[in-house]
Amino acid sequence: MKHPLVIRLLALVFIASVARAQLVPTAPLPAAAPAEKEKEIVKLNVFQVTAENDDEYRAANTTSGTRYNTPIKDLPMDIEVLTPAFMRDIGALDIRDALEYVSGIQLDTAAGGVGGSRDNPENNTLLIRGIAAAQNKDGFRRFVPIDPITSSRVDIIKGPGGALYGQGGTGGVVNSSSVTAGSRPVARLGTTVGSYGFRRAELLLSTPFGPDNRFGVALPMSYQTTKSSALYFQSDTFVMNPTLTVKLGPKTTVLASVESRFNTRDNIRGFFLTDNTLDPAGNPYGSFIAGRPGTNRVLTTPSQRDFRFDGPDTFRKERSYINTYRIDHRFTDNLQWWGGYSAEDINVRERSFNVSLRNANDASIPFKIRTDPRFLALLRPSAGIAQPQILDIRPNNITNAARTVRPTWKSELYYAFKTGPVQHRLVTGVSYGPLRSGNNAPNRNFFYGNTGSPNDPATLAWENVSAEAILSRFRDPRDYASVKRWDYAAINQYPQGPESQLGAKSSYLTSLFWDRNLYANLQSSFFKDRLQTIVGFFDTRNDRGGNVYAVNGDYLWNTVAPAGSGSSLNGVRRPEPVRNTAPSATVIWLINDWIRVYANTMSALDPGPAYSGYDGNGRALTAARVKNGEAGVKLDLLANKLLLNLVAFSMQDRDRPVNYGAAIQNLLVAPTGTTNGSGFGSFVNTGTDSKGYDVKLDYIPLRNLRINLGFSQNDVKVVQIEPFATPANPDPTRLGAQQRFVTAGGSSSRYLGRPPTDIAKYSGTGFVRYEFNQGFLKNAWAMVGAKYLGAREAEIISVSTATGDATITRFPVPAHYLYDFNVGYRKKFGRYNTNFQLNTSNVANDDKFYGATWQVGRTYRLSATVNF
C-alpha cells in the first residue's frame, strides 16, 4: 500500500461522517438538566480522568494507580504526574526530557547520563530504582518515543505499583494519555528556534461537534529538525496523531487514534577510533579524553565532539505507525468495561560508513593500490619501522527493510460491590500480543579485498574494481576537514550480495514473540474508607520462535537449520514458554485528612534476555525473579499547599541473565551446540539488591510561587554472579582463559558487594517557579530548575578473540549538576492567548565527558505560541 497514512486519515474522516449521519436525531432532544448532565459526566467512565480539578502543575486524580479514577493523594504508592503545562514550560521535546525532572529514574541512553536523551531519538528505555520499567500509552505498551504534543499527561508509578500493568512493570511504569477533544474548540500554533540549528513547529486542533457534542476530533502534529552536538549530524522528525472520539449513546464511547512518526537521521556516527600510533619524532598522534579511563588514545579532531567522516547521504530512516482503537461501555455505575487493540508498526532503512585505521601493507588492499602514488601520498608516517597508516572509510551493509510489528489486544472489566459495610472494586484484565521482528528483505552486503583464496568469487570481483573506485574510500588520517559522501558511481562497483554466506540458501531471520497476560486487582475499603487494601494477581506466558527466509522471500524453516543448508541461521524455538505468576498486596491507612500511611509489595518473573539465552548444555535460560516492596507516608498540609511524600523501598532481582564480556566464556549460543567465540554474547546469572528512599515535596506558599523538590537514594549491590555454563561442553581455550583470570585474582564473583555500573546512588531534581502578577512584569513567569546525578562507576571490558583473556578497567564517573532557566510571558489579545518563552538548558555549559560521551552543552530555545 503506497499511501497508508492518507488512507488512515480518510478512514477516520469516513468513520466520523458515518457516525454523525447515524446519530443525528430527526427531532431535537430535550435538554438535560444541568445537574443531570454533570452527574452523567462523572459517571461516564471510571477508566478515564479529566483535568477539571487540576492546577497547571498538580493533577488531582489518576487511573494509573488502581486502573480506575482515584484521587492521587489516596493512592497507596509512589506516583507523580507530569502535566502538559509543565512539559511546555520546560520546553520538553519528548517525554524523556520531562522525566529528567523525576528523581529515581535512570534514562538508559547512549549518552550515559543526564541530558543525553536529546541525542538518541529512538531510545525509549528507562530504569526506575535500577530496575527496568515499562512505558505505556492509553493503557497499551509503548516502545516508540512519545512527542509531548500528542500527550495530555504522563503518570509515573515508582516501584511495585507497576505490577498492576503486568508485563514490563516490575520496576515501575510510565503511562501517557492521548490528547482528545474537550468540551470546547481549541487551536494552538507554536514555533521554536534554538541552538544547534534547532527548528520546531507544532499545531494542535481539537473540537467537539454534532448534537450534544457526541463527536470529538483532535489533531496534534509537530515537525522539528536539529543538528546534534554529539552523535548525529542532523535529525528530522515529523509526528501526527489524529484522534476521534464518538459517544454512541450515554453509556458507550469509542476512541480511534492513528499516530505516525517519521524520523530521519543523517551522518550517524558515535565511536572512538583508537590511535596509539607514534609520529616519526616519537609523539602520539592520538589524544586522551579527560574523564575517559585506560591508556588508549583516540584519533580526534581539535574539537573532539566534531569527529565526523560521513555526509548527509548516510541515513537511518524510521517510519512508525501506531494505531489504537478502544471502546468503553458502562453497563451500570458498578459494572463497566473497555476493550481495544493497539499496534506499533516500525519500519527502518539504514546505510552508513565504517571508519578504521589500516597499515599500508594490509593484504586486503589490492597490490596495485598499495603501489599507486595517489595511495602513497595519503599515508601518515609512523615512528621507527612501524607501518605508515591510512584511513579506510567503507560503506556498511545496507539495511533495506527491517520491520517490527507489535500488536496488542487488551480488555478490562470494572465491578463494584459491597459485602456488608465493606466497599469492593474489582478490575480484571487480559492482554495478548504476538510480536514479529525481522527483515522484509535481505540486507545488502559489500565485499572488500581478497579473501586469501585467489579463486574466490569475492576476491576475483574485488581485484577487478577500478583503482579510482578503491582509492575513493581512503583518506589521510590527519585530514579532519573533508567530508566523505556516499559516492554511488564508486560504491556500486564494489562486489555486493545478500547478507548470507556466498552460495548459502538462507538469507534473513524474523523473530516471533507471544505474550499472554491475565490479571486481577481487588480494592477494598474499610471503616468508611479509612483503611483500604489492594490484592493483585498477575499471570503471564511468554514464548519465542523464529522463521528463516530465502533471498527471494520464500519461507524455509523455524527450528534448527537443516543439513546442507550452508547457513548458520537458526529459527530458534524455545522448548517451553516462560511462565510467570505474580501476586501483589497493598494497604493504605487514612489516619486523618492530612496523613496517609501505605505499604505495598509484589513479586514477578521478568523474561528479559531469557527469551534467547541458553546455558552450557543447550538448555533455555529461565526468567529473572523480582521482589519489590515499599512503605511510605503522604502528608497533605497547610490546606493542600504542601504535599510531602516519603517512601522507603527494597527490591531483589535474582537469576537475571546479563551479557558480560569478562564472564565464563565456554557458553553455547544456541541449542544446536554452537560455541560462543568470545566473551561478548556470554550470559552470566546475576542478582542485585536495591534499597533506598524517595522524597517528594510540592509546596505552594503563595498563589504565584511553587517549589518542587525530589531526592532519591538508590543503593544497589551485586549479590550474585554465577555461570550458566557447565563443564558438559567446555571450550578448552576459553576455559583456560577463565582459569588464568581466576589465578590473577579475579573470579566469577569479582564484583560481589559492588554496585553495578552506571547507576548513581543519589539523584535529585527540583525547580522554583514564580509568576509576576503586578507591575510591568505582570503576566511574566520565571523558573529555575536543577538536576543532580551522583557519582557512579563505569567499566571498559576488552576480550582477546584469540585467547579469551579479559581486561577490565573500572573507573569513577563524577557527580554533576545541571541547571536550567526558563522564562515566559503570557498575554491575551482579544480571542487570542499568546505565550513567548525562552528555555535555557545547562546554564553552566558543562560539556565534560561523563562515562560514555560528552554532556550536551548549553542550549537555547525561543518559542512563540498562540491559542484561540
Order of alpha helices (4+ residues) and beta strands (2+ residues): alpha-alpha-beta-beta-beta-alpha-alpha-beta-beta-beta-beta-beta-beta-beta-beta-beta-beta-beta-beta-beta-beta-beta-beta-alpha-alpha-beta-beta-beta-beta-alpha-alpha-beta-alpha-beta-beta-beta-beta-beta-beta-beta-beta-beta-beta-alpha-beta-beta-beta-beta-beta-beta-beta-beta-beta
